[in-house]
């Protein structure tokens, strides 16, 4: 695992994140993507971006799903360390303990979203990040087909990272990242 960057240590301390978080959770510190391609927009018109190779793989996956009658909707892609931090700060301000937050959100610096390879998916009929996505035809299609395009489900029901089940979270792996 990469060592914790110096800028993360004081941030984690301020947020109450243990400095052994990456080792304890088996979640490496991720590099932020520098080059990104737009693949869509959120409901509030923010761009959804992925690294160019992940974006190309996404387009191939989405085309194949469409040919099979499956509508997939990207809901989130690249997320910066700053945005991940803001998300955690909002939840802390709302009174959630850091342990509860880290059950569903990776610590800033450890999210696959930082890489530009992670994609949260829904359907046009249900564009929410909810566990019920696992009961959709779209999820069943992804389980059968996503690996052909280099995508895998990062947080299945039982995972070693202590992250809750996220049937919507898929990450692209190139040969270099596998």
C-alpha positions in Angstrom: 0.0 0.0 0.0 1.1 3.5 -0.7 2.1 5.5 2.4 -0.4 8.1 3.7 0.3 11.4 2.0 1.3 14.1 4.5 -1.7 16.3 3.6 -4.1 13.5 4.6 -2.8 12.8 8.1 -3.9 16.2 9.7 -7.2 16.1 7.7 -8.0 12.6 9.0 -7.1 13.6 12.6 -9.5 16.6 12.3 -12.2 14.4 10.9 -11.6 11.7 13.6 -10.4 9.1 11.0 -7.8 6.7 12.5 -4.4 7.0 10.8 -4.3 3.2 10.4 -7.5 3.3 8.3 -6.0 2.1 5.0 -4.3 -0.9 6.6 -7.3 -1.7 8.9 -9.8 -1.5 6.0 -7.6 -2.9 3.2 -8.4 0.3 1.3 -5.3 1.8 -0.4 -4.7 5.5 -0.7 -5.8 6.4 -4.2 -4.3 8.9 -6.7 -6.7 11.5 -8.0 -7.3 11.4 -11.7 -5.9 14.3 -13.6 -7.5 13.8 -17.0 -11.2 13.2 -17.1 -13.9 12.7 -19.8 -17.5 13.8 -19.4 -19.9 10.8 -19.6 -23.2 12.5 -18.6 -24.8 14.9 -16.1 -26.4 14.5 -12.8 -30.1 15.6 -12.1 -28.7 18.9 -10.9 -26.7 19.3 -14.1 -23.2 18.6 -12.7 -20.9 16.8 -15.0 -20.2 13.1 -14.4 -16.6 12.4 -15.3 -14.4 9.3 -15.6 -10.8 8.8 -16.7 -10.7 8.5 -20.5 -10.1 4.7 -20.5 -12.8 4.1 -18.0 -15.2 6.4 -20.0 -14.5 4.4 -23.1 -15.2 1.1 -21.3 -18.4 2.6 -19.8 -19.6 3.6 -23.3 -19.1 0.0 -24.5 -20.8 -1.4 -21.5 -23.8 1.0 -21.8 -24.1 0.2 -25.5 -24.2 -3.5 -24.8 -26.8 -3.1 -22.0 -28.9 -0.9 -24.3 -28.8 -3.6 -27.1 -30.0 -6.1 -24.4 -32.9 -3.8 -23.4 -31.3 -2.6 -20.2 -31.2 1.1 -19.4 -28.3 2.1 -17.1 -27.9 5.7 -15.8 -24.6 7.0 -14.4 -25.3 8.8 -11.1 -21.7 9.6 -10.0 -18.2 9.3 -11.2 -15.0 11.1 -10.3 -15.0 12.7 -6.9 -12.1 14.7 -5.6 -10.6 14.4 -2.1 -12.0 17.8 -1.3 -15.5 16.8 -2.3 -15.2 13.5 -0.3 -14.1 15.6 2.7 -17.0 18.0 2.3 -19.4 15.1 2.2 -18.0 13.7 5.5 -18.1 17.1 7.1 -21.7 17.5 6.2 -22.6 14.2 7.8 -20.5 15.0 10.9 -22.3 18.4 11.2 -25.6 16.5 11.0 -24.6 14.5 14.1 -23.5 11.2 12.5 -20.5 9.6 14.3 -17.4 9.0 12.1 -17.6 5.3 12.5 -21.1 5.2 11.1 -20.1 7.5 8.2 -17.1 5.3 7.3 -19.4 2.3 7.0 -20.8 3.9 3.9 -18.2 6.4 2.7 -14.5 5.8 2.2 -12.1 8.2 3.9 -10.9 11.1 1.8 -7.9 9.7 -0.2 -9.2 6.1 -0.2 -12.2 6.3 -2.4 -12.1 4.6 -5.8 -14.0 7.6 -7.1 -10.8 9.7 -6.8 -9.3 7.5 -9.5 -11.9 8.4 -12.1 -12.5 4.6 -12.6 -15.5 4.2 -10.2 -19.1 4.7 -11.3 -22.3 4.7 -9.3 -25.2 3.4 -11.5 -28.9 3.4 -11.3 -31.7 3.3 -13.9 -33.8 6.1 -15.3 -36.8 4.7 -13.5 -34.9 4.6 -10.1 -32.0 7.0 -10.1 -31.2 6.6 -6.4 -28.2 5.0 -4.6 -30.2 2.5 -2.7 -29.8 -1.2 -2.0 -33.0 -1.9 -3.9 -30.9 -1.5 -7.1 -29.8 -5.1 -6.4 -33.3 -6.3 -7.2 -33.4 -4.7 -10.7 -32.9 -6.3 -14.1 -30.1 -3.7 -14.6 -28.1 -5.1 -11.6 -28.7 -8.7 -12.8 -27.4 -7.7 -16.2 -24.3 -6.1 -14.6 -23.5 -9.1 -12.5 -23.6 -11.3 -15.7 -21.8 -8.8 -18.1 -19.8 -6.0 -16.4 -16.6 -8.0 -16.1 -16.5 -8.4 -19.9 -16.0 -4.6 -20.0 -13.5 -4.5 -17.1 -16.0 -3.4 -14.4 -16.4 -5.2 -11.0 -18.7 -4.7 -8.0 -16.4 -3.1 -5.4 -18.6 -3.6 -2.3 -20.6 -6.8 -2.4 -22.7 -7.8 0.6 -19.7 -9.4 2.3 -16.4 -7.5 1.6 -13.2 -7.1 3.6 -13.3 -3.3 3.7 -16.1 -2.7 6.2 -18.1 -0.8 3.6 -21.8 -1.5 3.5 -23.3 -3.3 0.5 -23.3 -1.0 -2.5 -24.8 -2.7 -5.5 -24.6 0.5 -7.5 -20.8 1.0 -7.1 -18.8 -0.5 -10.0 -15.1 0.1 -10.7 -13.2 -0.3 -13.9 -9.9 -2.2 -13.8 -7.4 -2.0 -16.6 -4.8 -4.7 -16.7 -2.5 -2.3 -14.9 -4.9 -1.9 -12.1 -6.1 -5.5 -11.8 
